[in-house]
Amino acid sequence: MNRRKFLQVSAGVSVAALLPEGARGAPARIVVVGGGIVGTSIAYHLVQRGAQVTLVEKSKPAAGATGSSFAWINATFSKQPRNYFDLNLLGIFGWRRLDREFSGELELQWGGCVEWHTGGAAADALRKDVARTQQWGYPVHLVDQIEFRRLLPFVMPEPFAAASFSEREGTLDPVFVTQTILDRAKRLGARVLYPCEVTGLVRSGNRVSAVETTKGRVELDTLVLASGVDTPRLAAMAELRVPLKDSPGVLAHTAPLEPLLDRVALGPAAHMKQNPDGRVVTGSDFGGTPVTDSSTAFGERLVARAATYLPELAQTKLESVTLGWRVMPQDEYPILGFADRCPNLYIAATHSGVTLAPVIGQFASMEILDGARVEILAPYRLSRFA
């Protein structure tokens, strides 16, 4: 991406005529519903700007899709068309910014990602994907056996026909990072309520004036729904339809091991990464599958499959299996922005929430506090489903 394009993407905003209530005088009172990585990022960016923020979480921070995420920071091959790729690229830049802002406290891992395929259509598609994203300026290249061995010294792949290395990608521990950002938001003045469930919305005309919760009523100027798969139920209280579809994903988590992987490894039959605490996380698909089996037996099969590439896993113990429900809009693209029919209700519902969290937090704070309308978010408004 050249400098001119980057400036257009990151700074292309148009200012709305009306600022939100609270923006001209006293700090805006904003309620963020959802303590996952997206809601926490929005709360952090808002309170950093001086807003009066209350975050309401039904269970505990990172309890939903966030805690069950593979947590791969990327703008790789599935991120199409170009606008969506650019948005995810800004997500990577956003994590780089937060990494500096938190002085390394987030323990982000920036080892990149290696993907390989044994042959056939998958290998051909990988070569084409690499060529396309290189044209878009993304730092990715094909690798040979020698470079593969240097990048993943403990991995024993089957002979592969094509492999790639995406240099600037990363990963994180989603529960740890969410809690760390939330702690910073609290120190800046955010109020965090959990376990606390929203039981109703108080309406004043076509606006929301308060939320009713299991811990009482909270008055507000702006309501943000970043509540994962619970977003449709809560939006319906404002007579809004937010269309999500089921997208389960199962991951196996091992007991801590000595360092084996310092980057994401995507094999044909297993995807793997290792968290800073030594635990290896493995699954088989990022696009959602019909599988909802979170049994120990299924988790052991996932680890055994990964062990065909990473033999040391054969000696480790399965620690847990997580079943997560991805926040997947009907057309698989984010839903971001104010609802036309309820102009002080902001919705943030998206897959790839880990990658996008920093840039959603940054842009949402601009749209809420400044009355801006960020141009790159234009394709992702709720109104497209009208």
C-alpha positions as CSV (number, residue, x, y, z in Angstrom):
1,M,0.0,0.0,0.0
2,N,1.6,3.3,-1.0
3,R,1.6,6.4,1.2
4,R,-1.2,8.1,-0.6
5,K,-3.5,5.1,-0.4
6,F,-2.7,4.6,3.3
7,L,-3.6,8.2,4.1
8,Q,-6.9,7.8,2.2
9,V,-7.7,4.6,4.1
10,S,-6.7,5.7,7.6
11,A,-7.8,9.3,7.5
12,G,-10.7,9.3,5.0
13,V,-13.6,10.6,7.1
14,S,-16.5,12.9,6.6
15,V,-17.8,14.9,9.5
16,A,-21.5,14.5,10.3
17,A,-23.5,17.7,10.9
18,L,-24.6,16.7,14.5
19,L,-22.3,15.6,17.2
20,P,-23.6,13.0,19.8
21,E,-25.2,14.3,23.0
22,G,-22.6,15.1,25.6
23,A,-19.9,15.9,23.0
24,R,-20.2,19.7,23.4
25,G,-20.1,19.9,27.2
26,A,-20.0,17.3,29.9
27,P,-18.2,14.0,29.0
28,A,-20.4,11.8,26.8
29,R,-22.0,9.0,28.8
30,I,-21.5,5.8,26.9
31,V,-22.5,2.3,27.8
32,V,-20.6,-0.5,26.0
33,V,-22.4,-3.9,26.2
34,G,-19.9,-6.8,25.8
35,G,-16.6,-7.5,27.5
36,G,-14.9,-9.3,24.6
37,I,-11.9,-8.0,22.8
38,V,-13.9,-5.7,20.6
39,G,-16.0,-4.2,23.3
40,T,-13.0,-3.8,25.5
41,S,-11.1,-2.0,22.8
42,I,-14.0,0.4,22.1
43,A,-14.3,1.1,25.9
44,Y,-10.6,1.8,26.1
45,H,-10.4,4.1,23.2
46,L,-13.5,6.0,24.4
47,V,-12.3,6.5,27.9
48,Q,-8.8,7.5,26.6
49,R,-10.6,10.3,24.8
50,G,-12.3,11.5,28.1
51,A,-15.7,9.8,27.7
52,Q,-17.6,8.6,30.7
53,V,-17.7,4.8,30.0
54,T,-19.6,2.0,31.6
55,L,-18.8,-1.5,30.2
56,V,-21.5,-4.1,31.0
57,E,-20.6,-7.8,30.6
58,K,-23.1,-10.6,31.1
59,S,-20.6,-13.2,32.4
60,K,-16.9,-12.2,32.6
61,P,-14.4,-10.5,30.3
62,A,-13.5,-12.6,27.2
63,A,-16.0,-15.3,28.1
64,G,-17.6,-15.6,24.7
65,A,-16.1,-15.7,21.2
66,T,-12.9,-14.0,22.4
67,G,-11.9,-16.6,24.9
68,S,-12.4,-19.4,22.3
69,S,-10.5,-17.6,19.5
70,F,-7.4,-18.9,17.8
71,A,-6.4,-15.2,18.0
72,W,-4.4,-14.9,14.8
73,I,-3.6,-11.3,13.8
74,N,-3.6,-11.2,10.0
75,A,-4.8,-9.7,6.7
76,T,-4.1,-12.8,4.7
77,F,-5.6,-14.5,1.8
78,S,-9.3,-14.8,2.8
79,K,-9.5,-11.1,3.5
80,Q,-11.2,-10.0,0.3
81,P,-12.2,-7.8,-1.5
82,R,-9.6,-5.0,-1.3
83,N,-11.6,-2.8,1.1
84,Y,-11.8,-5.6,3.6
85,F,-8.1,-6.5,3.2
86,D,-7.3,-2.8,3.8
87,L,-9.4,-2.8,7.0
88,N,-7.6,-5.9,8.3
89,L,-4.2,-4.4,7.4
90,L,-5.2,-1.4,9.5
91,G,-6.0,-3.9,12.3
92,I,-2.4,-5.1,12.2
93,F,-1.1,-1.5,12.3
94,G,-3.5,-1.0,15.3
95,W,-1.9,-3.9,17.2
96,R,1.5,-2.5,16.5
97,R,0.4,0.8,17.9
98,L,-1.1,-0.8,21.0
99,D,2.0,-2.9,21.5
100,R,4.0,0.3,21.8
101,E,1.3,2.0,23.9
102,F,1.3,-0.8,26.4
103,S,5.2,-1.0,26.4
104,G,5.1,-4.7,25.5
105,E,2.7,-5.6,28.4
106,L,0.3,-7.3,26.0
107,E,2.9,-10.0,25.1
108,L,2.0,-9.9,21.4
109,Q,3.9,-12.4,19.3
110,W,5.1,-11.1,15.9
111,G,6.7,-14.2,14.3
112,G,4.5,-14.2,11.2
113,C,2.7,-17.2,9.7
114,V,3.8,-20.1,7.6
115,E,1.2,-22.0,5.5
116,W,1.8,-25.0,3.4
117,H,0.0,-27.5,1.1
118,T,1.0,-30.9,-0.2
119,G,-0.2,-30.3,-3.8
120,G,-3.2,-30.1,-6.1
121,A,-5.7,-27.3,-6.2
122,A,-4.8,-26.0,-2.7
123,A,-1.1,-25.5,-3.6
124,D,-2.1,-23.8,-6.8
125,A,-4.5,-21.5,-4.9
126,L,-1.8,-20.6,-2.4
127,R,0.6,-19.5,-5.2
128,K,-2.1,-17.3,-6.7
129,D,-3.0,-15.9,-3.3
130,V,0.6,-15.0,-2.7
131,A,0.9,-13.3,-6.0
132,R,-2.3,-11.3,-5.5
133,T,-1.5,-10.0,-2.0
134,Q,2.0,-9.2,-3.1
135,Q,0.4,-6.9,-5.7
136,W,-1.5,-5.3,-2.9
137,G,1.8,-4.6,-1.1
138,Y,1.5,-7.2,1.6
139,P,4.8,-8.7,2.9
140,V,4.3,-12.4,2.0
141,H,6.4,-14.7,-0.2
142,L,6.8,-18.4,-1.2
143,V,9.3,-20.4,0.8
144,D,11.4,-23.5,-0.1
145,Q,12.3,-26.4,2.1
146,I,15.4,-24.7,3.5
147,E,13.6,-21.6,4.6
148,F,10.7,-23.6,6.0
149,R,13.1,-25.6,8.2
150,R,14.6,-22.3,9.5
151,L,11.1,-20.8,10.2
152,L,9.6,-23.9,11.8
153,P,12.5,-26.1,13.1
154,F,10.3,-28.4,15.2
155,V,7.7,-29.0,12.5
156,M,7.9,-32.1,10.3
157,P,5.6,-31.4,7.3
158,E,4.7,-33.9,4.7
159,P,6.5,-33.1,1.4
160,F,4.8,-29.9,0.3
161,A,4.2,-28.4,-3.1
162,A,3.8,-24.8,-2.0
163,A,4.5,-22.9,1.2
164,S,4.3,-19.2,2.1
165,F,5.5,-16.9,4.9
166,S,3.4,-13.9,5.8
167,E,6.0,-11.8,7.6
168,R,4.1,-9.2,9.6
169,E,1.4,-11.3,11.1
170,G,1.1,-12.3,14.8
171,T,-0.9,-13.8,17.5
172,L,-1.9,-13.2,21.1
173,D,-3.4,-14.8,24.1
174,P,-7.0,-13.4,23.8
175,V,-8.0,-13.7,27.5
176,F,-4.8,-12.2,28.8
177,V,-4.8,-9.3,26.3
178,T,-8.5,-8.5,26.8
179,Q,-8.1,-8.4,30.6
180,T,-4.9,-6.3,30.3
181,I,-6.6,-3.7,28.1
182,L,-9.7,-3.7,30.4
183,D,-7.5,-3.1,33.4
184,R,-5.9,0.0,31.7
185,A,-9.4,1.3,30.8
186,K,-10.5,0.9,34.4
187,R,-7.4,2.9,35.6
188,L,-8.4,5.6,33.1
189,G,-11.9,5.8,34.7
190,A,-14.1,3.2,33.0
191,R,-16.7,1.5,35.2
192,V,-16.9,-2.2,34.6
193,L,-20.0,-4.2,35.7
194,Y,-19.9,-8.0,35.6
195,P,-21.6,-10.4,35.9
196,C,-24.3,-8.0,34.8
197,E,-27.0,-8.7,32.2
198,V,-28.9,-6.1,30.1
199,T,-32.6,-6.8,30.7
200,G,-34.2,-4.0,28.7
201,L,-33.7,-0.7,26.9
202,V,-35.4,2.6,27.9
203,R,-36.5,4.4,24.8
204,S,-37.1,8.1,24.2
205,G,-38.5,8.5,20.7
206,N,-36.2,6.7,18.4
207,R,-33.2,6.9,20.8
208,V,-32.1,4.9,23.8
209,S,-31.8,6.8,27.0
210,A,-30.8,4.1,29.4
211,V,-30.3,0.4,29.8
212,E,-32.0,-1.7,32.5
213,T,-29.6,-4.3,34.0
214,T,-29.5,-6.8,36.7
215,K,-27.5,-4.2,38.7
216,G,-29.8,-1.3,38.0
217,R,-30.5,1.3,35.4
218,V,-27.6,3.1,33.6
219,E,-28.4,6.4,31.9
220,L,-26.6,7.1,28.6
221,D,-26.0,9.3,25.6
222,T,-24.8,6.5,23.4
223,L,-25.2,2.7,23.5
224,V,-22.6,0.4,22.0
225,L,-23.6,-3.2,21.3
226,A,-20.4,-5.2,21.0
227,S,-22.0,-8.2,22.6
228,G,-21.0,-11.0,20.2
229,V,-23.7,-13.6,19.4
230,D,-26.0,-11.9,21.9
231,T,-26.2,-8.8,19.7
232,P,-29.3,-9.8,17.7
233,R,-31.3,-10.3,21.0
234,L,-30.2,-7.0,22.4
235,A,-30.7,-5.1,19.1
236,A,-34.2,-6.5,18.9
237,M,-35.1,-4.5,22.1
238,A,-34.6,-1.4,19.9
239,E,-36.6,-3.0,17.1
240,L,-33.5,-3.6,15.0
241,R,-32.5,-6.8,13.1
242,V,-28.9,-7.8,13.2
243,P,-28.5,-10.9,11.1
244,L,-25.9,-13.4,12.3
245,K,-25.5,-17.0,11.4
246,D,-24.1,-20.0,13.3
247,S,-20.4,-20.5,13.0
248,P,-19.0,-22.8,15.6
249,G,-15.3,-23.6,16.1
250,V,-13.5,-26.1,18.3
251,L,-9.9,-25.7,19.6
252,A,-7.8,-28.0,21.8
253,H,-5.4,-26.5,24.3
254,T,-2.4,-28.5,25.6
255,A,-0.6,-28.2,28.9
256,P,2.5,-25.9,28.8
257,L,5.5,-27.1,26.8
258,E,9.0,-25.8,26.2
259,P,9.1,-23.3,23.3
260,L,8.4,-25.0,20.0
261,L,6.6,-22.4,17.9
262,D,7.3,-18.7,17.7
263,R,4.9,-18.2,14.8
264,V,1.6,-19.4,13.5
265,A,1.7,-22.7,11.5
266,L,-1.1,-23.6,9.1
267,G,-0.8,-27.2,7.8
268,P,-3.3,-29.0,5.6
269,A,-4.8,-30.9,8.5
270,A,-4.0,-28.7,11.5
271,H,-3.5,-25.1,12.5
272,M,-1.2,-24.5,15.5
273,K,0.3,-21.8,17.6
274,Q,1.9,-21.6,21.0
275,N,1.0,-18.9,23.6
276,P,3.6,-17.1,25.7
277,D,2.6,-19.4,28.6
278,G,3.8,-22.5,26.6
279,R,0.3,-23.9,25.8
280,V,-0.2,-25.0,22.3
281,V,-3.5,-24.2,20.7
282,T,-4.7,-26.3,17.7
283,G,-7.7,-26.6,15.5
284,S,-8.5,-27.4,11.9
285,D,-10.6,-24.6,10.3
286,F,-11.2,-20.8,10.7
287,G,-14.3,-20.6,8.5
288,G,-16.8,-22.4,10.8
289,T,-17.7,-26.1,10.7
290,P,-20.7,-28.2,11.7
291,V,-18.6,-29.7,14.5
292,T,-19.7,-28.7,18.0
293,D,-18.0,-31.6,19.8
294,S,-16.0,-30.2,22.7
295,S,-15.4,-33.6,24.3
296,T,-12.0,-34.7,25.6
297,A,-11.9,-37.4,23.0
298,F,-12.4,-35.0,20.2
299,G,-9.8,-32.6,21.7
300,E,-7.3,-35.5,21.9
301,R,-7.9,-36.3,18.2
302,L,-7.1,-32.6,17.3
303,V,-3.9,-32.8,19.3
304,A,-3.0,-36.2,17.7
305,R,-3.6,-34.7,14.2
306,A,-1.3,-31.7,15.0
307,A,1.3,-34.1,16.4
308,T,1.8,-35.5,12.9
309,Y,3.4,-32.2,12.2
310,L,4.8,-31.3,15.6
311,P,5.9,-34.7,17.1
312,E,6.5,-33.2,20.6
313,L,2.7,-32.9,21.0
314,A,2.4,-36.7,21.2
315,Q,3.9,-36.6,24.7
316,T,1.8,-33.7,26.1
317,K,-1.5,-33.7,27.9
318,L,-4.7,-32.1,26.7
319,E,-5.6,-29.4,29.1
320,S,-8.9,-28.1,27.7
321,V,-11.2,-28.1,24.7
322,T,-13.2,-24.9,23.8
323,L,-16.2,-24.5,21.7
324,G,-16.6,-21.0,20.4
325,W,-19.4,-19.4,18.4
326,R,-17.9,-16.9,16.0
327,V,-19.6,-13.6,15.6
328,M,-20.5,-14.2,12.0
329,P,-22.8,-11.7,10.1
330,Q,-25.0,-13.2,7.5
331,D,-22.8,-12.1,4.6
332,E,-19.6,-12.7,6.7
333,Y,-18.5,-9.1,6.7
334,P,-18.5,-6.8,9.8
335,I,-21.5,-4.8,10.9
336,L,-20.1,-1.5,12.2
337,G,-21.7,1.9,12.9
338,F,-24.8,3.7,14.1
339,A,-28.2,2.2,13.3
340,D,-30.3,4.6,11.1
341,R,-33.5,3.8,12.9
342,C,-31.9,4.3,16.3
343,P,-29.3,7.0,15.8
344,N,-27.5,6.8,19.2
345,L,-27.1,3.0,19.1
346,Y,-23.7,1.8,17.7
347,I,-23.2,-1.8,16.6
348,A,-19.9,-3.7,16.4
349,A,-20.5,-7.3,15.3
350,T,-17.7,-9.0,13.4
351,H,-15.7,-12.1,12.7
352,S,-12.0,-11.5,12.8
353,G,-12.6,-9.5,15.9
354,V,-9.1,-10.2,17.2
355,T,-7.4,-8.7,14.2
356,L,-9.9,-5.8,13.9
357,A,-10.3,-4.9,17.6
358,P,-7.8,-2.0,17.7
359,V,-9.0,-0.2,14.6
360,I,-12.7,-0.7,15.5
361,G,-11.9,0.8,18.8
362,Q,-10.2,3.8,17.2
363,F,-12.7,4.4,14.5
364,A,-15.8,3.8,16.7
365,S,-14.4,6.4,19.2
366,M,-14.1,8.9,16.3
367,E,-17.6,8.2,15.0
368,I,-19.2,8.4,18.5
369,L,-17.3,11.3,20.0
370,D,-16.5,13.4,16.9
371,G,-19.6,12.7,14.7
372,A,-17.2,11.5,12.0
373,R,-18.2,8.9,9.5
374,V,-15.1,6.8,8.6
375,E,-15.1,6.1,4.9
376,I,-13.5,2.7,5.1
377,L,-16.4,1.5,7.3
378,A,-19.1,2.6,4.7
379,P,-19.6,-1.0,3.3
380,Y,-20.2,-2.4,6.7
381,R,-23.2,-0.5,8.0
382,L,-26.3,-2.3,9.2
383,S,-28.4,-0.6,6.6
384,R,-27.1,-2.9,3.9
385,F,-29.4,-5.6,5.2
386,A,-32.5,-3.4,5.0
